[in-house]
């Protein structure tokens, strides 16, 4: 559906750009799983996950080279997610899927539990944000809307389509690393409504009514969403449940306070090339260490 140019402003939040900052958000668990899937196919017997480490860190280096940000924030999923208080089955089934996988996740978690704190210590001029009850989505959405709405540019690297709703902010770009292109949305508000109606199988969020796919959801909106919801109390309740889980505008204030406090209280220090070089060598990433002289200037100016 095409919209008149004069009407496009209706779908975007007004913000006055006042800073020259370019914020780069990386959805870490999204990156972990993407690179782990590739690594496990190419080197299935890598018990120390060295090839995964190479893919993971090289991907981060490449992203920083590509976007040249002034600030880098790695967003992690925490534990005891607040969305489970609304819908207990939220993200249910992921453990079962991992148990059926050919990847030895038990061994991988042990590697990850050592690797990430070491990386955090070595990448000292970047933010590593992880809070209980919060997902990476919460961290990125809250900081984008509350802290960086006046930044010149915010780039989010993730394949998670939930972030499309943030495209109603004029300074936000969502980059899909698989397609190697920015995600486009003519009407982020409508795209959000469609997702709420459809639910999200990857997060085990059911549709408001069985059989509601993208075409059906679009038809509902075009014919009148309010009338559709008012016609059935169960559907209306399902819509409100899904909206409370998916819509970033409905993130609880206590979660916002946790994220904002975690960001404000985070201690970053200047770039330390020696620490980063030692981290790379320790993790058998000698090739990336050799490239550090070329990469250093991109990282040194991040604060």
C-alpha positions in Angstrom: 0.0 0.0 0.0 1.4 3.4 -1.0 1.1 6.5 1.2 1.2 10.1 0.2 4.4 11.9 1.0 2.6 14.4 3.1 1.2 11.7 5.3 4.5 9.9 6.0 5.2 12.1 9.1 2.3 10.5 10.8 4.3 7.2 11.2 7.4 8.8 12.6 8.3 10.2 16.0 9.4 13.8 16.0 12.9 14.2 17.2 15.4 17.1 16.9 18.9 15.9 16.1 21.3 17.7 18.4 24.4 15.5 18.7 26.9 14.0 16.2 26.9 10.6 17.9 26.6 7.4 15.9 25.5 4.6 18.2 26.1 1.0 17.2 24.0 -1.6 18.9 24.9 -5.3 18.4 22.3 -7.9 19.5 24.8 -10.3 21.0 22.8 -13.5 21.4 21.5 -13.0 17.8 25.1 -12.8 16.7 26.2 -15.8 18.9 23.6 -18.1 17.4 24.2 -17.0 13.8 27.9 -17.5 13.9 27.6 -20.7 16.0 25.4 -22.2 13.3 27.9 -21.4 10.6 30.9 -22.6 12.7 29.2 -25.9 13.6 28.6 -26.7 9.9 32.1 -25.8 8.7 34.1 -27.3 11.6 31.8 -29.7 13.5 34.5 -31.3 15.6 35.9 -28.0 17.1 35.6 -28.9 20.8 37.1 -25.6 21.9 34.9 -23.6 19.5 37.9 -21.7 18.1 36.4 -21.2 14.7 33.2 -19.8 16.3 35.4 -17.4 18.2 37.0 -16.2 15.0 33.7 -15.7 13.2 32.2 -13.9 16.2 35.0 -11.5 16.8 35.7 -10.9 13.1 32.0 -10.1 12.6 32.3 -7.4 15.4 35.5 -6.0 13.9 33.9 -5.9 10.4 30.8 -4.1 11.8 32.8 -1.5 13.5 34.9 -0.9 10.3 31.7 -0.7 8.2 29.7 1.7 10.4 32.5 3.7 12.1 30.4 4.4 15.2 31.3 6.8 18.0 29.8 4.4 20.7 29.4 0.6 20.7 26.9 -1.2 22.9 26.7 -5.0 23.1 23.2 -6.0 24.4 22.7 -9.4 26.0 19.7 -11.4 27.2 19.4 -11.7 30.9 17.7 -14.3 33.1 14.1 -14.6 34.5 12.5 -12.6 31.7 9.7 -10.2 32.7 7.6 -11.3 29.7 7.1 -14.7 31.2 5.1 -13.0 33.9 2.6 -12.1 31.2 2.8 -15.3 29.2 4.5 -18.3 30.9 5.0 -20.1 27.6 7.0 -17.2 26.2 10.1 -18.7 24.3 9.1 -22.1 25.6 10.6 -24.9 23.5 14.0 -23.3 22.9 15.8 -25.7 25.3 14.1 -28.7 23.7 15.4 -27.4 20.3 18.9 -27.0 21.6 18.8 -30.5 23.1 18.0 -31.9 19.7 20.7 -29.9 18.0 24.0 -31.5 16.8 25.8 -28.7 18.6 27.1 -29.6 22.1 25.6 -26.6 23.9 26.7 -27.8 27.3 30.3 -27.5 26.2 29.6 -24.3 24.4 28.1 -22.6 27.4 31.3 -23.3 29.4 33.4 -21.7 26.7 31.0 -18.7 26.5 31.0 -18.2 30.2 34.8 -17.7 30.1 35.1 -16.0 26.8 32.6 -13.1 27.4 33.9 -11.8 30.6 37.4 -11.9 29.1 36.2 -10.0 26.1 34.4 -7.4 28.2 37.6 -6.7 30.1 39.6 -6.4 26.9 37.1 -4.3 24.9 37.1 -1.7 27.7 35.8 1.3 25.7 32.6 -0.5 24.7 29.4 -1.2 26.7 28.5 -4.8 27.7 25.0 -4.6 29.1 23.2 -7.5 30.6 20.5 -7.2 33.3 18.2 -9.8 35.0 14.6 -9.8 33.5 15.8 -7.8 30.5 16.3 -9.0 26.9 18.6 -7.4 24.4 15.4 -6.0 22.8 14.6 -4.1 26.0 18.1 -2.7 26.3 18.3 -1.5 22.7 14.7 -0.2 22.6 14.9 1.7 25.9 18.3 3.3 25.3 17.3 4.2 21.7 14.1 5.9 22.8 15.3 7.4 26.1 19.0 8.1 25.6 19.8 8.4 21.9 16.7 9.9 20.4 18.7 13.1 19.6 21.8 11.3 18.3 22.6 11.7 14.7 22.3 8.0 13.9 21.5 4.8 15.7 22.4 1.5 13.9 21.0 -1.8 15.2 22.6 -5.0 13.9 20.1 -7.9 14.3 17.8 -10.2 12.3 15.1 -9.8 14.9 12.1 -8.2 13.3 10.8 -6.8 16.6 13.2 -3.9 16.0 11.2 -2.8 12.9 9.0 -0.8 15.2 11.9 1.5 16.1 12.1 2.6 12.5 9.4 5.1 13.4 12.4 7.1 14.7 14.1 9.0 11.9 17.6 8.5 13.2 17.3 4.7 13.5 18.7 2.1 10.9 18.1 -1.6 11.3 20.8 -3.6 9.5 20.1 -7.2 8.6 23.6 -8.9 8.6 22.4 -11.9 6.6 20.9 -9.9 3.7 23.6 -7.2 4.2 21.1 -4.4 3.8 19.0 -2.0 5.9 15.5 -3.2 6.7 12.9 -0.9 5.2 9.4 -0.1 6.5 7.0 2.4 5.0 4.7 2.2 8.0 6.3 0.8 11.2 3.1 1.3 13.2 1.1 -1.0 10.8 4.0 -3.5 10.7 3.8 -3.7 14.5 0.1 -4.2 14.5 0.5 -7.0 11.9 3.1 -8.8 14.1 0.9 -8.5 17.2 -2.0 -10.1 15.3 0.2 -12.9 13.9 2.2 -13.6 17.0 5.8 -14.9 16.7 6.5 -18.6 16.3 10.2 -18.1 17.1 9.2 -16.7 20.5 6.3 -19.1 21.0 3.8 -16.2 20.9 0.5 -17.5 19.3 -1.6 -15.5 16.8 -4.7 -13.8 18.2 -6.8 -16.3 16.3 -5.7 -19.5 14.5 -4.9 -19.0 10.9 -3.9 -15.3 11.2 -1.1 -14.9 8.8 0.3 -11.7 7.1 -2.5 -11.4 4.5 -5.2 -12.0 7.1 -3.6 -9.5 9.5 -3.3 -6.8 6.8 -7.0 -7.4 5.8 -8.1 -7.0 9.5 -6.2 -3.7 9.7 -7.6 -2.4 6.5 -11.2 -3.3 7.4 -10.8 -1.8 10.9 -8.7 -3.2 13.7 -10.9 -1.8 16.5 -14.1 -3.3 15.1 -12.4 -6.6 14.7 -11.2 -6.7 18.3 -14.5 -5.5 19.7 -16.3 -8.4 17.9 -14.7 -11.1 20.1 -13.6 -10.7 23.7 -11.1 -13.7 23.5 -9.4 -12.2 20.4 -9.2 -8.8 22.1 -7.5 -10.3 25.2 -5.1 -12.2 23.0 -4.2 -9.0 21.1 -3.6 -7.1 24.4 -1.4 -10.0 25.6 0.6 -10.1 22.5 0.9 -6.3 22.4 2.2 -6.2 26.0 4.9 -8.7 25.0 5.9 -7.2 21.6 5.2 -3.4 21.7 8.3 -1.6 23.1 6.0 1.2 24.2 4.6 -1.1 26.8 7.9 -2.1 28.5 7.3 -1.7 32.2 8.8 1.3 33.9 10.7 -0.8 36.4 12.5 -2.5 33.4 13.2 0.9 32.0 14.7 2.0 35.3 16.9 -1.1 35.4 18.2 -0.5 31.9 18.8 3.2 32.3 20.5 2.7 35.6 22.7 -0.1 34.2 23.8 2.1 31.3 24.4 5.2 33.5 26.4 3.2 36.0 28.5 1.3 33.5 32.2 2.1 33.7 34.1 2.3 30.4 37.8 3.1 30.1 40.0 4.2 27.1 40.9 1.7 24.4 43.7 -0.6 25.5 45.5 -2.1 22.5 47.7 -4.4 24.7 44.7 -5.9 26.5 42.9 -6.5 23.2 46.0 -8.0 21.6 46.5 -10.4 24.6 42.8 -11.4 24.4 43.1 -12.3 20.8 46.2 -14.4 21.3 44.8 -16.1 24.3 41.8 -17.2 22.3 43.8 -18.5 19.3 42.9 -15.5 17.2 46.4 -14.8 15.9 45.2 -13.7 12.5 42.9 -11.1 14.0 45.7 -10.0 16.2 47.9 -9.4 13.1 45.1 -7.1 11.8 44.9 -5.1 15.0 47.2 -2.4 13.7 44.8 -1.7 10.9 41.7 -2.1 13.1 43.0 -0.1 16.0 42.2 3.4 14.6 38.5 2.5 14.3 38.3 1.3 17.9 40.5 3.9 19.5 38.0 6.7 18.9 35.0 4.9 20.4 33.9 6.3 23.7 
